[in-house]
């Protein structure tokens, strides 16, 4: 009995628990890999790891067209006479003239010795006339009272019908400063009729004497009137200058 030794009991390995531990580690590793995968695609949708990358957006080009408007100046008509005198007076003088709307008539003055003939230039009447009146702007801008100043009007045909899409220019100077306005088309402001137009010059009337002008052109740029100069007043009952253009022919 004294020689009997107790041997320690061997622990049995629980294989089932070992399998579950390994599976748990694999699941956690898979979750980490999936998290890294989705985080990579979230940060960079165009990553090669993304099986469904977003479609590329089309490139949009913006084109800005700048238009410039040339305000024609009042034409200046000149007549140049070139005389080639001859002792025998057998050659008629040659006249060179430039105007398109001016018909020169040449009346030579008889004399014993050769002299320059006098030239009379007759301007062809413009096809449109203008009538200028003054009134209070409250009829069209009742909320402004006297805090408004401008020029407006309309364009009419021979029979009194409104003419649209004619170009109206306004220029000159006011209170010592040059006036630069955008050309208006007749019919752009229906408050003055179906061929109405309007230029706003300020928030109070200013007096001037023949420093402002207005001119009418057709839709091809041909002048229908000369520069028409007019006055303005500080009176609130005359702070709206009305211009009625009417075709004569």
Backbone as a ProteinNet text record, in pm:
[ID]
protein_1_A
[PRIMARY]
XXXXXXXXXXXXXXXXXXXXXXXXXXXXXXXXXXXXXXXXXXXXXXXXXXXXXXXXXXXXXXXXXXXXXXXXXXXXXXXXXXXXXXXXXXXXXXXXXXXXXXXXXXXXXXXXXXXXXXXXXXXXXXXXXXXXXXXXXXXXXXXXXXXXXXXXXXXXXXXXXXXXXXXXXXXXXXXXXXXXXXXXXXXXXXXXXXXXXXXXXXXXXXXXXXXXXXXXXXXXXXXXXXXXXXXXXXXXXXXXXXXXXXXXX
[TERTIARY]
81.6	0	84.1	203.2	285.2	342.9	358.5	416.9	313.2	194.2	87.7	94.7	104.4	114.7	-9.1	-54.6	-172.3	-125.7	-170.7	-137.2	-240.9	-186.7	-284.3	-374.5	-499.4	-600.5	-582.4	-572.4	-558.1	-689.5	-670.9	-789.5	-826.3	-950.9	-1000.1	-1021.8	-972.1	-988.4	-1129.1	-1195.8	-1332.3	-1323.2	-1330.7	-1315.7	-1429.7	-1543.1	-1657.7	-1633.4	-1582.7	-1555	-1444.8	-1344.4	-1234.7	-1285.3	-1374	-1429.1	-1505.5	-1586.5	-1663.1	-1570.1	-1461.1	-1367.5	-1302.8	-1265.5	-1204.1	-1303.6	-1428.5	-1531.6	-1555.2	-1553.5	-1574.3	-1463.8	-1337.8	-1224.5	-1238.7	-1279.6	-1295.1	-1405.7	-1515.7	-1626.4	-1581	-1508.8	-1460.8	-1364.2	-1276.1	-1182.4	-1257.5	-1363.7	-1443.5	-1514.4	-1566.1	-1633.2	-1534.2	-1413.2	-1311.6	-1279.1	-1265.9	-1234.6	-1350	-1474.4	-1590	-1596	-1568	-1569.3	-1464.1	-1344.3	-1238.8	-1278	-1342.7	-1385.3	-1487.4	-1592.1	-1695.5	-1642	-1551.9	-1493.6	-1410.4	-1338.2	-1257.3	-1346.2	-1456.7	-1548	-1618.9	-1651.2	-1718.1	-1628.2	-1498.1	-1405.4	-1373.7	-1367.1	-1331.3	-1425.2	-1540.7	-1635.4	-1575	-1472.3	-1410.5	-1298.5	-1290.2	-1185.3	-1204.8	-1096.2	-1108.1	-1184.4	-1194.6	-1266.8	-1417.5	-1465.1	-1609.2	-1657.6	-1740.9	-1788.2	-1887.1	-1945.4	-2043.5	-2000.4	-1892.4	-1847.2	-1951.4	-1960.3	-2058.6	-2023.5	-2130	-2108.5	-2049.5	-1957	-1894.7	-1995.3	-1997.1	-2090.1	-2042.3	-2135.3	-2092.9	-2036.6	-1940.4	-1879.3	-1967.3	-1999.6	-2087.8	-2002	-2010	-1936.6	-2034.5	-1994.9	-2079	-2023.5	-2106.9	-2065.9	-2132.6	-2051.8	-2103.2	-2080.6	-2188.7	-2181.8	-2191.2	-2090.4	-2089.1	-2129.6	-2227	-2274.8	-2240.5	-2203.8	-2175	-2263.2	-2309.9	-2397.9	-2325.8	-2318	-2251.8	-2358.1	-2340.8	-2435.5	-2385.2	-2454.4	-2407.1	-2420.6	-2326.7	-2328.8	-2405.5	-2439.4	-2513.1	-2427.2	-2479.7	-2398.7	-2367.2	-2247.7	-2205	-2194	-2268.5	-2274.4	-2183	-2097.3	-2007	-2014.6	-1995.1	-1992.8	-1859.8	-1792.2	-1660.8	-1671	-1637.3	-1643.9	-1503.8	-1488	-1360.6	-1379.9	-1312.7	-1331	-1208.9	-1232.9	-1124.6	-1152.6	-1106.3	-1135.6	-1063	-1123	-1064	-1079.6	-976	-987.3	-1100	-1125.6	-1230.4	-1368.2	-1374.3	-1500.6	-1579	-1507.3	-1575.9	-1605.8	-1535.7	-1558.4	-1643.1	-1742.4	-1826	-1750.6	-1770.6	-1701.7	-1747.9	-1655	-1684	-1709.1	-1823.5	-1861.5	-1855.1	-1791.1	-1783.5	-1853.3	-1958.9	-2031.8	-2049.6	-2064.7	-2065.2	-2199.1	-2292.4	-2412.4	-2498.7	-2568.3	-2662.7	-2804.5	-2833.4	-2969.8	-2978	-2873.7	-2871.3	-2858	-2943.3	-2941.1	-2884.5	-2759.8	-2703.5	-2753	-2782.8	-2815.8	-2711.5	-2648.2	-2536.3	-2585.2	-2568.4	-2609.5	-2486.2	-2426.1	-2307.2	-2344.9	-2255.7	-2274.7	-2201.4	-2274.6	-2206.9	-2114.5	-1998.6	-1901.2	-1810	-1743.1	-1651.8	-1529.6	-1474.3	-1357.5	-1405	-1327.5	-1366.5	-1371.3	-1481.8	-1499.5	-1560.7	-1547.1	-1605.3	-1756.6	-1829.3	-1975.1	-2018.4	-2129.7	-2184.1	-2264.1	-2258.9	-2327.7	-2434	-2555.7	-2665.2	-2701.7	-2695.7	-2723.4	-2859.4	-2947.7	-3082.2	-3095	-3119	-3129.9	-3268	-3268.4	-3394.6	-3460.8	-3587.1	-3654.3	-3649.5	-3633.2	-3630.3	-3770.9	-3780.4	-3912.6	-3996.4	-3939.3	-4012.6	-3998.3	-4108.1	-4106.1	-4131.7	-4100.9	-4116.2	-4188.7	-4275.4	-4346.1	-4311.3	-4263.2	-4217.4	-4312.4	-4361.5	-4446.2	-4393	-4443.1	-4397.2	-4518.8	-4500.2	-4609.3	-4553.1	-4642	-4600.9	-4589	-4487.5	-4464.3	-4561.2	-4639.5	-4731.2	-4838.7	-4864.4	-4962.8	-4915.8	-4783.8	-4727.9	-4653.5	-4606.5	-4535.6	-4596.9	-4719.8	-4786.8	-4716.3	-4641.1	-4574.6	-4447.6	-4395.4	-4269.3	-4290.4	-4410.7	-4439.4	-4345.1	-4261.1	-4167.7	-4027.5	-4012.3	-3880.1	-3857	-3872.3	-3853	-3825.4	-3741.7	-3707.2	-3667.3	-3732.3	-3698.2	-3766.1	-3738.8	-3793.4	-3865.1	-3981.8	-4058.4	-4134.5	-4201.1	-4279	-4322.9	-4354.1	-4401.6	-4367	-4380.3	-4349.6	-4474	-4520.1	-4642.1	-4613.8	-4692.9	-4681.1	-4758.1	-4763.5	-4833.4	-4981.7	-5039.9	-5181.9	-5208.8	-5106.5	-5124.5	-5110.8	-5079.3	-5061.9	-4925.7	-4917	-4789.4	-4687	-4562.9	-4451.3	-4357	-4339.3	-4252.6	-4115.6	-4020.7	-3884.2	-3804.9	-3841.9	-3757.2	-3663.6	-3541.4	-3439.9	-3440.2	-3445	-3443.8	-3314.8	-3239.4	-3115.5	-3133.9	-3071.8	-3072.7	-2929.1	-2887.4	-2750.6	-2741.1	-2616.3	-2593.4	-2532.5	-2561.1	-2508.6	-2617.4	-2601.8	-2699.6	-2625.7	-2644.2	-2578.9	-2426.7	-2372.4	-2228.3	-2171.3	-2254.4	-2206.8	-2265.2	-2180.9	-2228	-2330.1	-2429.4	-2535	-2505.2	-2495	-2473.7	-2588.5	-2675	-2791.3	-2790.8	-2861.4	-2876	-2987.2	-2965.6	-3072.3	-3198.4	-3312.4	-3442	-3512.8	-3593.3	-3676.4	-3818.9	-3881.7	-4021.8	-4103.8	-4191.7	-4268.6	-4212.6	-4097.7	-4036.8	-4108.4	-4181.5	-4253.7	-4398.4	-4485.1	-4624.8	-4706.6	-4649	-4722.7	-4753.4	-4672.2	-4691.4	-4754.1	-4810.4	-4870.3	-4793.3	-4846.9	-4783.4	-4651.2	-4618.3	-4487.2	-4412.3	-4441.5	-4383.4	-4239.8	-4168.6	-4031.3	-4010.9	-3903.5	-3879.3	-3731.6	-3678.8	-3543.6	-3556.8	-3499.3	-3499	-3365.9	-3371.1	-3249	-3213.4	-3305.3	-3271.7	-3392	-3367.8	-3474.3	-3525.6	-3484.5	-3538.5	-3516.6	-3606.5	-3593.1	-3475.7	-3409.5	-3294.4	-3319.1	-3289.1	-3309.2	-3190	-3218	-3112.9	-3168.6	-3078.7	-3119.2	-3044.9	-3116.3	-3064.7	-2933.8	-2920.2	-2800.4	-2831.1	-2956.4	-2995.7	-3055.4	-3033.4	-3091.2	-3145.5	-3239.9	-3300.5	-3307.3	-3292.2	-3288.7	-3349.5	-3417.7	-3486.4	-3419.2	-3400.8	-3343.2	-3438.9	-3434.1	-3513.8	-3437.8	-3496.9	-3434.8	-3312.1	-3276.7	-3153	-3042	-3070.2	-2970.9	-2974.5	-3071.7	-3082.3	-3151.4	-3094.6	-3158.3	-3289.4	-3391.6	-3521.6	-3544.1	-3463.3	-3466.4	-3322.8	-3304.3	-3177.5	-3174.9	-3065.2	-3061.1	-3156.6	-3253.1	-3353.4	-3319.1	-3275	-3237.5	-3360.6	-3362.2	-3478.3	-3434	-3523.9	-3498	-3559.6	-3512.9	-3575.2	-3592.5	-3680.1	-3716.4	-3714.5	-3703.2	-3704.5	-3845.6	-3943.9	-4082.4	-4131.3	-4194.8	-4244.4	-4359.5	-4423.2	-4530	-4474.7	-4341.7	-4277.9	-4157.7	-4158.8	-4043.3	-4046.7	-4150.4	-4156.9	-4163	-4059.2	-4053.5	-4113.7	-4222.8	-4290.9	-4253.7	-4205.9	-4165.8	-4251.3	-4327	-4410.2	-4351.2	-4295.6	-4241.4	-4353.7	-4364.7	-4468.2	-4405	-4430.7	-4377.7	-4453.1	-4377.9	-4438.1	-4456.4	-4371.2	-4375.6	-4314.4
-120.1	0	123.7	119.5	240.3	276.2	179.5	209.9	256	272.6	311.1	462.9	500.7	644	684.3	802.9	857.2	933	891.5	962.1	1072	1189.6	1299.9	1265.1	1309.1	1280.1	1375.3	1314.2	1396.5	1468.2	1596.9	1674.6	1642.8	1622.9	1595.8	1728.8	1730.3	1851.7	1853.6	1967.7	1985.8	2034.4	1936.7	1971.3	2060.4	2045.3	2129.5	2277.2	2303.4	2443.8	2501.7	2417.9	2465.1	2505.7	2425.7	2458.4	2590.7	2611.3	2737.8	2858.4	2840.5	2952.7	2991.1	2887.6	2916.8	2987.8	2939.3	3005.1	3149.6	3173.9	3311.3	3405.4	3354.3	3435.1	3464.4	3362.1	3383.1	3484.6	3477.4	3574.8	3716.7	3730.5	3865.9	3917.5	3828.7	3870.5	3909.6	3832.4	3866.5	4000	4025.6	4155.7	4269.2	4254.8	4359.7	4382.3	4270.1	4284.2	4352.9	4315	4380.7	4528.8	4561.2	4702.6	4780.7	4724.3	4792.2	4806.8	4702.8	4704.7	4816.9	4822	4924.7	5065	5078.4	5209.5	5259	5167.2	5204.8	5252.8	5180.6	5221.2	5352.3	5371.5	5496.1	5617.9	5601.5	5713.3	5735.8	5630.7	5642.5	5554	5611.4	5529.2	5475.3	5542.4	5496.7	5395.4	5341.8	5244.2	5117.7	5051.6	4923.9	4817.5	4833	4735.3	4746.3	4861	4883	4816.1	4714.2	4647	4732.4	4833.9	4920.9	5066.9	5108.4	5248.8	5343.5	5468.3	5565.1	5606.8	5634.3	5680.3	5819.8	5843.8	5977	6076.8	6195.8	6302.1	6368.1	6406.2	6476.7	6613.2	6653	6785.4	6889.9	6987.8	7095.5	7216.7	7260.2	7380.6	7497.2	7602.6	7723.8	7822.2	7860.9	7957	8089.6	8190.9	8325.6	8408.8	8456.8	8538.1	8684.8	8755.9	8899.8	8975.3	9056.3	9138.2	9282.2	9344.1	9486.8	9561	9674.6	9757.4	9884.3	9910.7	10030.3	10136.9	10247	10358.2	10448	10447.9	10532.2	10679.4	10757	10900.3	10965.6	11088.2	11160.5	11175.5	11136.7	11147.2	11291.2	11308.7	11441.7	11439.2	11527.1	11529.6	11640.7	11606.6	11704.4	11692.4	11798.5	11798.2	11855.2	11781.8	11823.2	11849.1	11968.9	12006.1	12006.2	11937	11931.9	11997.8	12106.5	12185.2	12169	12139.1	12130.3	12235.4	12358.9	12466.3	12443	12485.3	12474.9	12609	12656.6	12787.9	12790.4	12678.2	12678.1	12657.4	12622.4	12596.7	12485	12385.7	12276.1	12158.9	12154.6	12046.1	12093.9	12015.9	12049.4	12014.1	12090.5	12059.4	11925.4	11853.2	11723.1	11739.9	11686.8	11702.1	11565.3	11564.5	11443.6	11470.7	11395.8	11418.2	11285.1	11292.5	11175.1	11139.4	11227	11192.6	11089.3	11009.8	10912.9	10966.2	11057.4	11107.8	11256.4	11310.8	11451.8	11462.1	11541.8	11561.1	11699.3	11708.4	11840.3	11893.7	12020.1	12087.8	12196	12196.3	12285.2	12394.8	12518.3	12633.7	12718.1	12707.2	12788.4	12935.9	13022.4	13167.4	13216.2	13271.8	13318	13434.8	13433.7	13542.6	13540	13650.9	13660.2	13573.7	13586.2	13505.1	13379.7	13268.9	13145.1	13163.2	13127.4	13134.3	13003.3	12977.3	12856.4	12870.4	12769	12774.6	12753.2	12811.6	12793.7	12664.1	12594.8	12467.7	12480.5	12443.4	12445.1	12302.1	12268	12131.9	12130.5	12046.6	12034.3	11897.1	11895.1	11768.3	11706.5	11576.8	11504.9	11492.4	11526	11515.8	11372.7	11362.3	11230.8	11170.9	11038.3	10975.1	10974.4	11015.9	11013.9	11148.6	11199.9	11322.6	11288.6	11382	11357.5	11473.8	11442.8	11542.7	11520	11626.7	11616.2	11693.6	11628.3	11691.3	11654.9	11724.7	11703.3	11676.8	11587.3	11554.1	11497.1	11479.2	11420.6	11269.5	11213.6	11069.3	10987.9	11053.8	10979.6	10906	10946.5	10874.2	10732.1	10711.1	10579.2	10518	10603.2	10556.4	10623.8	10587.4	10657.2	10638.9	10531.6	10507.4	10589.4	10646.2	10720.7	10867.1	10916.1	11058.1	11143	11229.1	11311.5	11249.7	11133.2	11069	10983.7	11044.6	10973.4	11076.3	11038.1	11128.8	11044.1	11068.2	10988.2	11033.2	10957.1	10983.8	10857.7	10874.6	10760.4	10803.6	10708.6	10743.5	10621.1	10641.3	10533.9	10566	10465.2	10480.7	10439.9	10530	10506.2	10511.1	10435.2	10436	10551.5	10554.7	10662.8	10664.2	10547	10537.5	10533.8	10558.6	10561.4	10426.6	10322	10190.2	10182.5	10113.4	10103.5	10025	10073.6	10006.8	9951.3	9821.8	9757.8	9726.5	9701.3	9658.5	9765.7	9893.2	10003.4	10040.9	10083.1	10111.3	10259.8	10288.1	10425.2	10445.6	10551.2	10585.3	10715.2	10723.4	10844.6	10876.3	11001.4	11039.7	11186.2	11233.2	11372.5	11383.1	11491.8	11513.6	11572.5	11551.1	11598.9	11636.8	11761.7	11812.3	11797.6	11817.3	11811.8	11673	11569.9	11433	11370.4	11291.3	11224.5	11116.9	11105.4	11006.6	10885.4	10768.7	10644.3	10550.1	10525	10439.9	10323.7	10219.5	10103.4	10131.8	10104.9	10126.6	10049.6	10110.6	10048.9	10014.3	9907.8	9869.3	9914.7	9969.2	10006.1	9880	9888.1	9772	9704.1	9753.2	9690.8	9730.1	9842.9	9887.7	9912.4	9816.7	9822.5	9922.3	9981.4	10082.4	10204.5	10226.9	10342.1	10300.6	10183.5	10133.9	10014.4	9953.2	9833	9861.7	9989.9	10025.8	10118.3	10106.6	10196.9	10164.5	10266.7	10252	10348.2	10328.4	10413.1	10413.7	10533.2	10550.8	10613.9	10552.1	10608.5	10679.1	10808.7	10888.5	10917.5	10904.2	10933.4	10929.9	10965.3	10964.1	11103.7	11204.5	11339.8	11414.7	11505.5	11577.6	11674.6	11689.7	11778.9	11867.5	11996	12090.4	12085.8	12094.1	12100.6	12172.8	12228.1	12303.1	12248.6	12174.5	12124.2	12045.6	11971.4	11887.8	11739.2	11703	11563.8	11550.2	11434.2	11409.7	11267.3	11248.6	11118.2	11095.6	10970.3	10940.2	10802.6	10789	10664.5	10598.2	10465.5	10385.7	10270.4	10223	10105.5	9979.4	9862.7	9738.8	9697.3	9774.5	9748.6	9845.5	9939	10037.1	10165.8	10183.2	10304.6	10412.7	10535.1	10641.2	10686.5	10696	10745.5	10890.4	10940.9	11082.1	11128.7	11257.6	11313.9	11312	11356	11373.7	11485.8	11456.2	11554.3	11599.7	11724.8	11779.6	11836.9	11827.4	11875.6	11923.4	11994.8	12048.5	11956.6	11970.5	11904.3	12007.3	11976.4	12072.9	12005.5	12090.3	12040.3	12029.5	12079.8	12075.9	11930.8	11892	11755.3	11724.9	11827.9	11804	11788.8	11799.2	11785.8	11691.5	11598.8	11509.2	11389.2	11378.8	11273.6	11338.7	11316.7	11369.9	11264.5	11300.6	11207.8	11240.4	11139.9	11156.7	11062.6	11120.8	11042	11048.6	10938.2	10929.5	10887.5	10956.9	10924.9	10923.5	10814.8	10803	10897.2	10967.3	11059	10993.4	10898.1	10833.6	10693.2
0	0	0	58.3	66.2	-69	-157.3	-288.9	-393.1	-354.8	-449.1	-474.9	-600.2	-636.1	-716.3	-681.7	-754.3	-877.5	-992.5	-1116.6	-1144.5	-1187.6	-1214.6	-1330.6	-1315.7	-1419.1	-1537.5	-1653	-1774.9	-1808.8	-1840.5	-1878.4	-2022.1	-2043.1	-2177	-2253.5	-2374.7	-2459.5	-2517.1	-2493.3	-2545.2	-2689.2	-2778.9	-2920.5	-2969.8	-2920.1	-2965.5	-2932.7	-2809.9	-2774	-2860.7	-2894.9	-2979.2	-3118.2	-3170.5	-3303	-3300.4	-3197.1	-3187.7	-3169.2	-3094.7	-3076.8	-3209.8	-3285.7	-3416.5	-3507.9	-3510.2	-3593.1	-3549.4	-3418.9	-3367.2	-3416.6	-3408.9	-3455.7	-3605	-3682	-3826.3	-3857	-3782.4	-3804.8	-3773.6	-3659.8	-3624.9	-3730.7	-3779.5	-3884.2	-4011.7	-4044	-4163	-4147.4	-4025.6	-4001.7	-4020.2	-3969.3	-3985.1	-4132.1	-4207.7	-4349.2	-4424.3	-4392.2	-4456.3	-4422.3	-4294.9	-4254.2	-4331.4	-4344.6	-4420.5	-4568	-4622.4	-4763.6	-4789.4	-4704.7	-4723.3	-4695.8	-4597.9	-4569.3	-4686.6	-4751.5	-4867.3	-4982.4	-5008.2	-5116.5	-5082.9	-4953.5	-4912.7	-4935.8	-4903.3	-4922	-5068.9	-5145.9	-5286.9	-5369.1	-5413.5	-5490.5	-5620	-5671.9	-5796	-5772.9	-5651	-5618.7	-5701.9	-5739.6	-5813.8	-5735.9	-5601.8	-5520.8	-5538.3	-5592.1	-5605.9	-5734.8	-5725.4	-5849.2	-5927.3	-5862.2	-5928.9	-5912.5	-5979.1	-5964.4	-6023	-5968.5	-6020	-6162	-6237.3	-6376.1	-6375	-6466.9	-6474.7	-6527.3	-6466.3	-6505.7	-6633.7	-6719.3	-6842.3	-6810.9	-6890	-6874.3	-6939.3	-6862	-6911.3	-6941.9	-7062.7	-7102.9	-7107.9	-7046.9	-7046	-7145.2	-7235.2	-7338.7	-7310.2	-7295.3	-7269.1	-7393.9	-7448.3	-7570	-7531.7	-7569.5	-7542.1	-7666.6	-7648	-7759.4	-7733.9	-7833.5	-7822.9	-7920.3	-7879.1	-7960.9	-7999.5	-8127.3	-8177.7	-8198.1	-8132.7	-8146.5	-8258.8	-8370.4	-8481.6	-8449.1	-8499.6	-8481.1	-8595.2	-8573.2	-8675.5	-8800.1	-8913.8	-9036.4	-9072.2	-9120.3	-9165.2	-9316	-9378.6	-9524.1	-9576.8	-9668	-9727.6	-9878.2	-9941.7	-10087.6	-10133.9	-10216.4	-10265.4	-10415	-10452.8	-10594.9	-10653.4	-10763.4	-10834.1	-10970.4	-10993.2	-11116.2	-11205.2	-11328.2	-11426.4	-11534.7	-11513.9	-11610.1	-11743.5	-11846.9	-11980.3	-12050.8	-12119.3	-12186.6	-12288.9	-12352.7	-12455.5	-12395.8	-12263	-12194.6	-12262.9	-12315.1	-12384.1	-12291.2	-12174.6	-12080.9	-11963.2	-11931.3	-11815	-11687.1	-11580.6	-11453.3	-11398.6	-11334.1	-11274.4	-11125.4	-11078.2	-10937.4	-10868.4	-10751.9	-10670.6	-10538.1	-10507.7	-10382.9	-10310.1	-10174.7	-10091.2	-10028.2	-10010.5	-9933	-10003.1	-9921.7	-9974.7	-9975	-9884.7	-9874.4	-9910.4	-9978.8	-10015	-10166	-10226.7	-10370.9	-10401.4	-10447.3	-10475.7	-10610.3	-10612	-10738.5	-10762	-10879.5	-10910.2	-11003.3	-10959.3	-11039.7	-11067.6	-11184.4	-11213.3	-11229	-11181.3	-11193.1	-11317.7	-11416.3	-11538.9	-11508.6	-11572.2	-11557.3	-11678.1	-11701.9	-11816.2	-11791.3	-11672.3	-11637.8	-11565.2	-11578.2	-11511.3	-11359.8	-11300.1	-11154.1	-11105.6	-10975.7	-10918.4	-10912.9	-10960	-10948.7	-10805.3	-10767.4	-10632.5	-10629.2	-10513	-10497	-10388.8	-10420.8	-10324.8	-10290.9	-10161.4	-10116.6	-10047.4	-10095.5	-10039.5	-9973.9	-9843.8	-9771.8	-9792.1	-9814.1	-9828.5	-9691.8	-9680.1	-9549	-9495.9	-9363.9	-9301.2	-9302.4	-9306.6	-9319.4	-9192.6	-9078.1	-8951.4	-8882.7	-8828.8	-8749.4	-8603.6	-8514.7	-8371.4	-8306.1	-8212.7	-8132.9	-7986.7	-7919.1	-7780.9	-7690.1	-7586.4	-7485.3	-7347.1	-7244.7	-7108.1	-7018.8	-6922.5	-6832.4	-6702.7	-6603.8	-6476.1	-6489.6	-6428.6	-6440	-6356.1	-6270.4	-6182.8	-6261.3	-6385.1	-6466.4	-6497.3	-6500.7	-6531.2	-6412.5	-6319.7	-6200.1	-6077.9	-6040.7	-5930.4	-5796.2	-5779.5	-5651.3	-5634.9	-5745.2	-5739.4	-5702.2	-5724.2	-5700.8	-5786.9	-5723.7	-5802	-5804	-5742.9	-5735.8	-5860.2	-5977.4	-6103.7	-6212.1	-6310.2	-6419.8	-6539.7	-6654.7	-6770.9	-6897.8	-7004.7	-7138.7	-7184.6	-7245.3	-7294.6	-7419.6	-7483.4	-7600.8	-7678.2	-7807.5	-7893.1	-8037.2	-8125.2	-8267.7	-8346.3	-8435.2	-8511.6	-8661.1	-8737.4	-8882	-8943.3	-9076	-9145.6	-9108.4	-9094.5	-9062.7	-8912.4	-8831.7	-8686.9	-8618.5	-8692.8	-8631.4	-8561.8	-8448.6	-8376.4	-8457.9	-8455.8	-8524.1	-8418.2	-8416.6	-8318.2	-8378	-8286.5	-8319.2	-8394.5	-8378	-8423.9	-8308.8	-8341.3	-8238.9	-8202.4	-8071.9	-8021.2	-7941.9	-7977.6	-7906.6	-7831	-7712.9	-7631.2	-7593	-7610.4	-7578.3	-7542	-7530.2	-7493	-7355.5	-7288.1	-7153.8	-7065.8	-6935.4	-6838.3	-6711.3	-6671.8	-6550.2	-6558	-6680.2	-6700.2	-6717.5	-6720.2	-6734.7	-6860.1	-6930.2	-7051.3	-7016.6	-7102	-7082.7	-7170.9	-7110.2	-7183.4	-7149.3	-7245.6	-7223.9	-7322.5	-7287.5	-7375.7	-7476.5	-7605.6	-7704.3	-7666.4	-7694	-7665.4	-7795.7	-7791.4	-7905.1	-7880	-7983.8	-7970.1	-7946.2	-7846.8	-7805.2	-7682.8	-7631.2	-7513.2	-7385.2	-7384.4	-7265.4	-7303.5	-7272.5	-7314.6	-7234.2	-7129.1	-7053.3	-7139.6	-7243.4	-7331.2	-7464.8	-7471.7	-7594	-7647.6	-7751.7	-7805.7	-7875	-7899.8	-7955.1	-7858.7	-7729.4	-7630.1	-7594.6	-7545.1	-7497.1	-7380.9	-7303.3	-7186.4	-7150.8	-7116.3	-7063.4	-6924	-6822	-6687.2	-6665.3	-6628	-6612.8	-6467.4	-6374.1	-6235.1	-6144.9	-6017.3	-5917	-5883.9	-5964.5	-5947.9	-6079.2	-6114.7	-6241.6	-6239	-6355.6	-6371.2	-6492.6	-6478.7	-6588.5	-6684	-6814.4	-6915.9	-7038.1	-7118.8	-7237.9	-7359.4	-7441.1	-7568.5	-7552.9	-7442.8	-7425.9	-7443.9	-7440.6	-7463.5	-7602.9	-7666.4	-7797.7	-7804.6	-7894.9	-7917.7	-8067.9	-8112.2	-8255.5	-8278.9	-8393.8	-8428.9	-8548.7	-8541.5	-8649.6	-8680.6	-8805.2	-8837.5	-8796.4	-8821.4	-8774.2	-8854.4	-8959	-9033.1	-8995.3	-8902	-8860.6	-8940.3	-9030.6	-9110.5	-9028.3	-9021.2	-8941.8	-9004.9	-8921.4	-8965.9	-8925.7	-8831.5	-8791.3	-8770.9	-8766	-8721.4	-8568.8	-8509.1	-8363.9	-8326.3	-8241.9	-8201.2	-8060.4	-8045.2	-7915	-7845.5	-7712.6	-7637	-7499.2	-7430.1	-7296.7	-7191.1	-7066.2	-6952	-6840.9	-6744.1	-6640.3	-6502.8	-6398.7	-6260.4	-6205.4	-6278.8	-6233.6	-6228.8	-6117.9	-6103.2	-6198.5	-6252.7	-6350.1	-6492.1	-6507.2	-6637.7	-6631.3	-6536	-6519.7	-6613.2	-6697	-6798.4	-6936.5	-7017.7	-7153.9	-7247.2	-7312.5	-7402.5	-7547.9	-7621.5	-7762.2	-7847	-7938.2	-8029.4	-8169.6	-8217	-8351	-8447.5	-8561.8	-8659.5	-8797.7	-8873.4	-9008.5	-9102.1	-9188.7	-9283.9	-9421.5	-9452.9	-9584	-9576.2
[MASK]
+++++++++++++++++++++++++++++++++++++++++++++++++++++++++++++++++++++++++++++++++++++++++++++++++++++++++++++++++++++++++++++++++++++++++++++++++++++++++++++++++++++++++++++++++++++++++++++++++++++++++++++++++++++++++++++++++++++++++++++++++++++++++

